[in-house]
């Protein structure tokens, strides 16, 4: 009997370094990696089809560094022990994760194992730049191969075959030939990997590509502006496969699920599955025009949508125009959010700081308007960042604009360029101030009151403190958060000195103890607040401006439309005031003569 040879495909989703040079890593991470799930699904398909021949067994190994320590020496030892060959693949690598990926790659290269890096940084730079940035050039000179594009339609087979033959190409370029998604191998992670995420959530994508042209976005240049979709049968297979291992929570990573032309069929299939006993729960992302699609919000909620991320970005129309995000109409924000809240959905929104017209005063002023007039639960702040792969980055490169040379800082939390109005210090400070301005105790209480007054329960106060705590306690953007921060002394960034154990460990243990105490205090306050508002017999009587539907004649009284630059123009463009005044005029003309005189 012939013994089958073993080929290991090691898939690593790297994290990135914090400001002290330590990988951001947790006992349990918050956001699952859909790229890791997608590539693993493709690997399982290659293995089933025996892509390397009947005498070669393909074994996959998945590692998400946000919740798993990567020990290259141990991985190398295990590969050697099996006597097989291997490919080390760094998947879904974003710009801020690229330095970490290269650092992790070097021990594998020294051991003679082929390494390939794929993800948005590689794809974005190949899509938009005439010359590759120095960090990619340097990595290529080390012997690292690159994959630009998507690996469906059995493209992964080519990489595996070349690695098996010891002939990995410098670049696998598929940016000009994006695959269709329907019927392709499905994203999948084993339960052992999913359970390393907070709340046991996994991920899936139902579509790729986006029709819009936001200048700060990389998706349109990496995944294309032509949308491609999975089928309802694909979706059902994903749900059933995960249900078999006890997983029913999904983060749908589509940048804008509302632009999926098959949403009725997809949501309908999920609704059917829920009726059959599959308790599907979804976190989805949509645009601010989704409520104008008849039936979309109701269908999404029946399908299991509980958390909805909104591409708000800003409430100043002038800033939205600068970003080429013309699809956002601030006159629609309130109605859209109020519709989601009717179904008890938790609303999260991203907000970008650093548009050309921003000043510290304007930013903080606009945040106060959001607090009063928009019924949001969670607001997360991002620095306007020229990410490689975006039109903003391309323009900056071509115009010789200064940008920070360290890719690790391109995490949307660090300032990496200069602002035309604010000084560097002002921009840095207002980013910190923005978090504190939104998450005041008073406003958290307001959010809690709004939630408690809903017919369908909304957000738990613990979730608000948890989200803010990642920033305030851990010093980490909430999207990079997790449970119990882990640090390892020898994993520090090679460009920074290795700390003495007598310095590192006492500080780490002390930091951990202090953070746990602060977390305990935050959750104690949140629990008391939750109990106070949800046991209040008058809780359903609460209302405020943000919760009140806007009548046309009230547009003139809302700061959202009158105290932001461009707000009044937005209202005029919507013709709301025109309609309001025409109605008032018609009503006056129809009134009795004596009433007309009084008017």
C-alpha positions in Angstrom: 0.0 0.0 0.0 1.4 3.4 -1.0 1.7 5.9 1.8 0.2 9.2 1.0 2.5 12.3 1.2 1.4 15.1 3.4 1.2 18.7 2.2 0.5 21.3 4.9 -1.3 24.5 4.1 -0.8 26.8 7.1 -3.3 29.8 6.9 -2.4 32.7 9.2 -4.5 35.8 9.7 -2.0 38.2 11.4 -2.8 40.9 13.8 -0.8 44.2 14.1 1.4 45.8 16.7 0.2 48.2 19.4 2.1 51.4 20.1 4.4 49.6 22.4 5.3 47.0 19.8 3.3 44.1 21.1 0.8 42.1 18.9 -2.8 43.0 19.7 -4.1 39.6 20.9 -6.8 38.4 23.2 -8.0 35.3 25.0 -11.2 35.8 22.9 -11.3 38.3 20.0 -14.4 40.2 18.8 -14.4 40.2 15.0 -14.0 36.9 13.1 -11.9 36.8 10.0 -14.0 36.0 6.9 -10.9 35.8 4.7 -9.6 33.0 6.9 -12.9 31.2 6.7 -13.1 31.8 2.9 -9.6 30.5 2.2 -10.1 27.5 4.5 -13.3 26.7 2.6 -11.3 26.8 -0.7 -8.6 24.6 0.9 -11.2 22.0 2.0 -12.4 21.9 -1.6 -8.9 21.5 -3.0 -8.3 18.7 -0.6 -11.5 16.9 -1.5 -10.7 17.1 -5.2 -7.2 15.9 -4.5 -5.7 19.0 -6.3 -2.1 17.7 -5.7 -2.9 14.2 -6.9 -4.3 11.1 -5.3 -1.1 10.4 -3.4 -0.9 13.7 -1.6 -3.0 14.6 1.4 -3.6 18.3 1.8 -3.9 19.3 5.5 -5.1 22.7 6.4 -4.2 24.6 9.6 -6.0 27.9 10.5 -4.6 30.5 12.9 -6.2 33.9 13.8 -3.5 35.8 15.6 -6.0 38.1 17.3 -6.9 35.1 19.5 -4.0 32.6 19.0 -0.3 33.1 19.6 1.7 32.2 16.5 4.8 30.1 17.3 6.7 29.7 14.0 9.2 27.3 15.5 6.4 25.0 16.7 4.7 25.1 13.4 8.0 24.3 11.6 8.7 21.4 14.0 5.2 19.9 13.4 5.7 20.1 9.7 9.1 18.5 9.9 7.8 15.8 12.2 5.2 14.7 9.6 7.9 14.6 6.9 5.8 16.6 4.5 5.9 19.8 2.5 4.1 23.0 3.2 3.0 26.4 2.2 2.7 29.3 4.7 -0.1 31.6 3.6 -0.8 34.9 5.3 -4.4 35.7 4.4 -6.5 38.8 4.4 -3.5 41.0 5.3 -4.5 44.6 5.6 -2.0 47.5 5.5 -1.6 47.8 9.2 -1.0 44.0 9.5 1.6 43.8 6.7 4.7 44.5 9.0 3.6 41.8 11.4 3.0 39.3 8.5 6.6 40.0 7.2 8.1 39.6 10.7 6.3 36.3 11.2 7.3 35.1 7.7 11.0 35.3 8.3 11.5 32.2 10.5 9.6 30.2 7.9 11.7 31.5 5.1 14.9 30.6 7.0 13.5 27.1 7.4 13.2 26.9 3.7 9.4 26.9 3.6 7.6 28.9 0.9 5.6 31.9 2.0 2.8 33.8 0.2 1.0 36.9 1.4 -2.5 38.0 0.2 -5.0 40.5 1.2 -6.1 44.1 0.7 -2.7 45.7 1.0 -1.2 43.6 -1.8 -4.3 43.8 -3.9 -4.9 47.5 -3.3 -1.4 48.5 -4.2 -1.4 46.5 -7.4 -4.7 47.9 -8.4 -3.9 51.6 -7.8 -0.2 52.3 -7.9 2.3 52.6 -10.7 5.1 51.6 -8.4 4.8 49.3 -5.4 5.6 50.7 -2.0 9.0 49.9 -0.5 7.7 47.5 2.1 6.3 45.2 -0.6 9.4 45.5 -2.7 11.5 44.6 0.3 9.3 41.6 1.2 9.6 40.3 -2.4 13.4 40.5 -2.2 13.2 38.3 0.9 11.6 35.6 -1.2 8.0 36.2 -0.2 5.4 35.6 -2.9 2.2 37.6 -3.3 -1.4 36.9 -4.2 -3.5 39.8 -5.5 -7.2 39.1 -6.1 -9.6 36.4 -5.1 -8.8 32.6 -5.0 -12.1 31.1 -6.1 -12.6 29.2 -9.4 -9.8 26.8 -8.3 -7.1 29.5 -8.4 -5.8 28.3 -5.1 -4.9 25.0 -6.8 -2.3 26.8 -8.8 -0.6 28.2 -5.7 -0.7 24.9 -3.9 0.8 23.0 -6.9 3.6 25.6 -7.3 4.4 25.5 -3.6 4.4 21.7 -3.7 6.8 21.7 -6.6 9.0 24.3 -4.9 8.3 26.8 -7.7 6.2 29.5 -6.1 5.8 32.5 -8.5 6.7 36.0 -7.2 3.1 37.2 -7.9 -0.3 35.6 -8.6 -2.2 38.5 -10.2 -6.0 38.1 -10.6 -7.1 41.7 -10.1 -8.5 41.9 -13.6 -10.5 38.7 -13.4 -12.7 38.7 -10.4 -14.7 35.4 -10.0 -18.4 34.9 -9.7 -19.5 33.7 -6.2 -22.5 31.6 -6.7 -21.7 27.9 -6.4 -18.2 28.5 -5.1 -16.8 26.7 -2.1 -18.2 28.1 1.1 -16.5 30.0 3.9 -16.0 27.7 6.9 -14.1 27.5 10.2 -14.1 24.7 12.6 -16.0 25.2 15.9 -12.7 25.1 17.8 -11.6 28.2 15.9 -15.0 30.0 16.1 -15.1 29.5 19.9 -12.0 31.6 20.2 -14.2 34.6 19.3 -16.4 36.5 21.7 -20.0 35.1 21.7 -19.0 32.3 19.3 -19.6 34.3 16.2 -18.4 33.3 12.7 -18.6 35.1 9.4 -19.8 34.8 5.9 -20.0 37.0 2.8 -23.0 37.0 0.5 -21.6 39.5 -2.0 -18.5 41.3 -3.0 -18.0 44.6 -4.8 -19.7 47.9 -4.3 -21.3 50.3 -6.9 -20.4 53.5 -5.1 -17.2 55.6 -5.4 -16.3 56.7 -1.9 -12.7 58.1 -2.2 -11.5 56.7 1.1 -12.7 53.2 0.3 -10.5 50.3 -0.8 -13.3 47.8 -1.5 -14.3 49.3 -4.8 -10.8 49.0 -6.1 -10.0 45.6 -4.7 -13.3 43.8 -5.1 -14.6 45.9 -7.9 -17.6 48.1 -8.5 -19.6 45.2 -10.1 -21.4 43.3 -7.4 -21.2 39.5 -7.3 -23.4 37.3 -5.1 -23.8 34.0 -3.5 -27.0 32.1 -4.0 -29.7 31.3 -1.4 -28.7 27.7 -1.7 -25.1 28.7 -0.8 -26.4 30.6 2.2 -28.5 27.7 3.4 -25.6 25.4 3.1 -23.4 27.7 5.2 -26.1 27.9 7.9 -26.7 24.2 8.0 -23.0 23.4 8.1 -22.4 25.7 11.0 -25.5 24.6 12.8 -24.1 21.1 12.8 -21.3 22.3 15.0 -23.5 24.5 17.2 -22.8 27.8 15.6 -25.7 30.1 14.7 -24.3 33.7 14.9 -22.9 35.3 11.8 -21.2 38.5 10.9 -22.1 39.2 7.3 -19.1 41.0 6.0 -20.7 42.5 2.9 -19.8 46.2 2.8 -23.4 47.0 1.9 -26.0 44.2 2.1 -28.7 46.6 1.0 -27.2 46.7 -2.5 -27.5 42.9 -2.9 -30.1 42.5 -5.7 -31.0 39.0 -4.3 -31.9 40.2 -0.8 -35.5 39.0 -0.9 -34.5 35.5 -1.7 -31.6 35.5 0.8 -33.7 36.9 3.7 -36.6 34.7 2.7 -34.5 31.6 2.9 -33.1 32.6 6.3 -36.7 33.3 7.5 -37.7 29.8 6.4 -34.7 28.3 8.3 -35.5 30.2 11.4 -39.1 28.8 11.2 -37.6 25.3 10.9 -35.6 25.7 14.2 -32.4 27.3 13.1 -31.9 30.3 15.4 -29.9 32.4 13.0 -28.6 35.8 14.4 -27.0 38.3 12.1 -24.8 41.4 12.3 -25.1 43.2 9.0 -23.8 46.3 7.2 -26.1 48.6 5.2 -26.1 52.1 3.6 -28.2 55.0 4.8 -30.7 54.6 1.9 -31.7 51.0 2.8 -35.1 52.1 4.3 -36.2 53.3 0.9 -36.2 49.7 -0.4 -39.7 48.5 0.2 -39.8 45.7 2.8 -36.0 45.5 3.2 -35.8 46.3 6.9 -38.7 44.0 7.9 -37.3 41.2 5.8 -33.8 41.6 7.3 -35.2 41.5 10.9 -37.3 38.4 10.1 -34.1 36.8 8.8 -32.3 37.4 12.1 -30.7 40.8 11.9 -30.0 42.1 15.4 -27.1 44.4 15.0 -26.9 46.8 12.1 -23.8 48.8 11.1 -24.6 52.0 9.2 -22.2 53.7 6.8 -23.0 57.1 8.4 -19.4 58.5 8.0 -20.5 62.2 8.7 -23.4 64.5 9.2 -21.9 67.4 7.3 -23.0 67.2 3.6 -19.9 69.2 2.5 -17.7 66.5 4.0 -19.7 63.7 2.3 -19.3 65.4 -1.0 -15.5 65.7 -0.5 -15.4 62.0 0.1 -17.5 61.3 -3.0 -20.1 59.7 -0.7 -23.1 61.4 -2.4 -25.4 58.5 -1.7 -25.6 59.6 1.9 -28.5 62.0 2.4 -28.6 63.5 5.9 -32.3 64.2 5.5 -32.8 60.4 5.5 -30.8 59.5 8.5 -33.5 59.9 11.2 -36.2 58.1 9.3 -33.9 55.2 8.5 -32.6 54.8 12.0 -36.1 55.0 13.5 -37.3 52.2 11.3 -34.6 49.9 12.4 -35.3 50.7 16.0 -39.0 49.7 15.6 -37.7 46.1 15.3 -35.4 46.4 18.3 -32.2 46.4 16.3 -29.0 47.7 17.8 -27.6 50.5 15.6 -23.9 51.0 15.2 -22.3 53.7 13.0 -18.9 54.7 11.9 -17.9 58.4 12.0 -14.8 59.8 10.2 -12.8 62.6 11.6 -10.3 64.7 9.6 -12.2 65.9 6.5 -10.7 69.1 5.0 -13.2 71.4 6.6 -13.1 69.8 10.0 -11.9 71.7 13.1 -12.0 70.5 16.7 -14.9 72.9 17.4 -16.9 71.6 14.4 -16.3 68.0 15.2 -17.4 68.3 18.9 -20.3 70.5 17.9 -21.6 67.8 15.4 -21.2 65.0 17.9 -23.6 66.9 20.2 -26.1 67.1 17.4 -25.8 63.4 16.8 -26.5 62.8 20.5 -29.6 64.9 20.5 -31.2 64.2 17.2 -30.1 60.7 15.9 -31.2 57.5 17.7 -27.9 55.7 17.5 -26.7 53.2 20.1 -23.0 52.9 19.3 -20.8 55.4 17.5 -17.3 54.5 16.6 -14.7 57.0 15.4 -12.1 56.7 12.6 -9.3 58.9 11.4 -9.6 59.8 7.7 -6.8 57.6 6.4 -5.4 57.4 2.9 -5.4 53.6 2.8 -3.4 51.9 0.1 -6.0 50.8 -2.5 -8.1 53.9 -2.1 -8.5 56.9 -4.5 -7.3 59.1 -1.6 -4.1 57.2 -1.3 -3.4 57.2 -5.0 -4.0 60.9 -5.2 -1.7 61.5 -2.2 1.1 59.4 -3.8 0.8 61.2 -7.2 0.8 64.6 -5.6 3.7 64.0 -3.3 1.6 64.4 -0.1 3.4 63.4 3.1 2.2 60.1 4.6 3.6 58.2 7.5 6.0 55.5 6.2 5.0 52.9 8.9 2.2 50.7 7.5 1.5 49.5 11.1 -0.1 52.9 11.8 -2.7 52.6 9.0 -5.4 51.2 11.4 -7.8 54.1 11.1 -6.9 55.1 14.6 -3.6 56.9 14.1 -3.1 60.1 12.1 -0.8 59.3 9.2 -0.9 62.6 7.3 -1.3 66.3 7.9 -4.5 68.2 7.9 -5.1 71.5 5.9 -6.6 73.3 8.9 -5.9 71.5 12.1 -2.4 71.1 13.5 -1.1 67.5 14.1 -1.6 68.0 17.8 -5.2 69.3 17.4 -6.1 66.4 15.1 -4.7 63.9 17.5 -6.4 65.5 20.5 -9.9 65.8 19.0 -9.8 62.1 18.1 -9.4 61.3 21.7 -11.9 63.9 22.8 -14.5 62.6 20.4 -14.8 59.3 22.2 -15.3 61.0 25.6 -17.7 63.5 24.1 -20.1 60.8 22.9 -19.8 58.3 25.7 -20.6 60.6 28.6 -22.5 59.0 31.5 -25.5 61.3 30.7 -25.6 60.2 27.1 -25.2 56.5 28.0 -28.2 57.0 30.2 -30.1 58.5 27.3 -29.3 55.5 25.1 -30.5 53.2 27.9 -33.8 55.2 28.3 -34.4 55.0 24.5 -33.8 51.3 24.6 -36.0 50.6 27.6 -38.8 52.5 26.0 -38.9 50.3 22.9 -41.6 47.6 22.4 -38.8 45.3 21.3 -35.7 45.3 23.5 -32.7 47.1 22.1 -29.2 47.4 23.4 -28.0 46.3 26.8 -26.2 49.0 28.7 -23.3 46.5 29.3 -22.7 46.5 25.6 -22.2 50.3 25.6 -19.7 50.2 28.4 -18.0 47.2 26.8 -17.6 49.0 23.5 -16.3 52.2 25.1 -14.2 50.3 27.5 -12.1 48.8 24.7 -11.0 52.4 23.9 -11.0 53.9 27.3 -9.6 51.0 29.3 -7.6 49.0 26.8 -6.5 51.8 24.5 -7.7 49.7 21.5 -10.2 50.5 18.8 -13.4 48.5 19.7 -13.2 46.6 16.4 -9.8 45.3 17.5 -11.1 44.5 21.0 -11.5 41.2 22.9 -11.6 39.6 26.3 -8.4 39.6 28.4 -5.4 41.1 26.6 -2.5 38.8 26.1 1.1 40.0 25.7 4.2 37.9 25.2 7.6 39.5 25.9 9.5 37.8 23.0 6.8 38.7 20.4 7.7 42.4 20.5 8.3 44.1 17.2 11.9 43.4 16.0 12.5 47.1 15.5 12.0 47.7 19.2 14.3 46.4 22.0 13.4 43.2 23.9 12.4 44.2 27.4 13.9 42.7 30.6 11.6 40.2 32.2 12.0 42.2 35.4 10.4 45.1 33.7 7.9 43.4 31.4 6.1 41.0 33.6 5.5 43.2 36.7 4.1 45.9 34.4 1.9 43.5 32.4 0.5 41.9 35.6 -0.1 45.2 37.1 -1.8 46.5 33.9 -4.0 43.5 33.8 -5.1 43.7 37.4 -5.9 47.4 37.0 -7.8 46.8 33.8 -9.8 44.0 35.3 -10.8 46.3 38.2 -11.8 49.0 35.8 -13.9 46.6 33.8 -15.5 45.3 36.9 -16.5 48.9 38.0 -17.8 49.7 34.5 -20.0 46.6 34.4 -21.3 47.2 37.9 -22.4 50.7 36.8 -23.9 49.4 33.6 -25.9 46.7 35.5 -27.3 49.2 37.9 -28.3 51.5 35.1 -29.8 48.7 33.1 -31.9 47.6 36.1 -33.0 51.1 36.9 -34.3 51.9 33.5 -35.8 48.6 32.6 -37.7 48.2 35.8 -39.1 51.7 35.6 -42.9 51.4 35.2 -43.0 54.6 33.2 -40.2 53.6 30.8 -42.5 53.4 27.8 -43.5 57.0 28.3 -39.9 58.3 27.6 -39.3 60.1 24.4 -36.9 62.7 23.0 -36.0 64.5 19.8 -34.1 61.6 18.3 -37.0 59.2 18.7 -39.7 61.5 17.4 -40.5 61.1 13.7 -39.8 64.3 11.8 -42.7 66.2 10.3 -41.8 68.3 7.2 -42.4 71.6 9.0 -40.0 70.6 11.7 -36.9 70.5 9.5 -36.3 74.2 10.1 -36.0 73.5 13.9 -33.5 70.6 13.8 -29.8 71.5 14.3 -28.9 68.6 12.0 -30.2 70.7 9.1 -29.4 74.2 10.3 -26.2 74.1 12.3 -23.9 72.1 10.0 -22.3 73.5 6.9 -24.4 72.4 3.9 -27.3 71.1 6.0 -29.7 73.8 4.8 -28.8 73.1 1.2 -29.4 69.4 1.8 -32.9 70.1 3.0 -33.6 72.4 0.0 -32.4 69.7 -2.3 -34.8 67.2 -0.7 -37.7 69.6 -1.4 -39.1 68.9 2.0 -39.5 72.5 2.9 -41.0 73.2 -0.5 -43.6 70.5 0.0 -44.3 71.7 3.5 -44.9 75.3 2.5 -47.1 74.2 -0.4 -49.2 72.2 2.0 -49.5 75.1 4.4 -50.5 77.4 1.5 -53.1 75.0 0.3 -54.5 74.7 3.8 -54.7 78.4 4.2 -56.5 78.9 0.9 -59.1 76.2 1.8 -59.8 77.8 5.2 -63.0 79.9 5.9 -62.6 83.7 5.2 -62.6 84.7 8.8 -59.8 82.1 9.5 -57.8 83.4 6.5 -58.0 86.9 8.0 -56.8 85.6 11.3 -53.9 83.9 9.6 
